[in-house]
Amino acid sequence: MRADRLVSLVLLLRRRGRLSAVTLARELEVSTRTVLRDIEALSAAGVPVYAERGRYGGFALLPGFQTELTGLNHDEALALLVAGSRRGAHVFGLGSALASAMLKVVDALPEGYRDTAAGAAQRLLIDPETDLLSRRVVAEEVPDAIAAEVRRAVFAGHKLRIHYAAVDQTPTWRTVDPIGLVTVRDQGYLLATKSGEDRTYRLSRVLAAEELDEPAQRPDRVDLDRAWQERSTRFRTGGDQVAVLVRVNPARREDLVGTALAVLAEETDADGWLRLEVTFQDSRHAEWALWQLATNAEALAPQWLRTSLRNRATAIAGCYGVPS
């Protein structure tokens, strides 16, 4: 909306001083012609914005125009800035709105907190794109148009029609009653019901979405955290789960437990290694988890898992064998 863009333009000039039309257009994601029209509108409204000519010219504001967020202490201001650094908003198609909101928050901070809070926020990094081993955290891409349509239906309490591509299935249209949105490790989920049954849909698998006029059949209030925990529990305890008996080096116990669904039993062998009975979501999950531990773990049962791991190791050894 133009009103929001005009506010963002003023805040950019307040925070960064003189800026060229090209820079403003890039920051606001509009054309330079739109920026010039916005500058004219601000001037007509009495905002003291003026142009500086020359090679290093641009647009700037006379000092003034500030409203403060009174009552915020330093830690509260810092918490707002740190919260704005998280990527969850991007999953729900709110990335540009978050950037605009944080710009307004910083501008409205009391003078004594603005620089210190912003400086302190630079010392904190939340959820970087890679870990220490340079493994990139892949954020799921959800088109803004789809995210916005889903979001509107959730907030308005209307039924939602989605074209959904479930794993290994042909995409189909389905009409659901949306309950809420959840983001976990940069993956977005829609919690909903369909014909009264709980359903959870990954947003990245929604190929199209349409908010309907019909009211959704859902309770007026919801404990989204509890609903997510309940669905997570059902997911972990359902499906083709497999139980595996494993011997593991104590130094790698947490790596094993961290990938398993549950630990059913645990004891210590005479040599100090641990013997655990754990469950995995399915056979592929079990094979992957044990393979990651290499010689620091041994699958004792079931036999099919031992065979699968042996066959995989044999294939790898063949690839790196000494040429004849």
ZIPE-V772752 format. One record per helix or strand of 2 or more residues. SS is the DSSP state (~ for helix, > for strand). FROM is the first residue (numbers start at 1). TO is the last residue. If there is no record, write none. Layout:
[[SS,FROM,TO] [SS,FROM,TO]]
This chain:
[[~,2,16] [~,21,28] [~,32,44] [>,49,52] [>,58,61] [~,74,83] [~,88,91] [~,95,108] [~,111,121] [~,144,156] [>,158,164] [>,172,184] [>,187,194] [>,197,202] [~,203,205] [>,206,215] [~,224,237] [>,242,248] [~,250,259] [>,262,268] [>,274,280] [~,283,292] [~,294,296] [>,297,301] [~,303,319]]
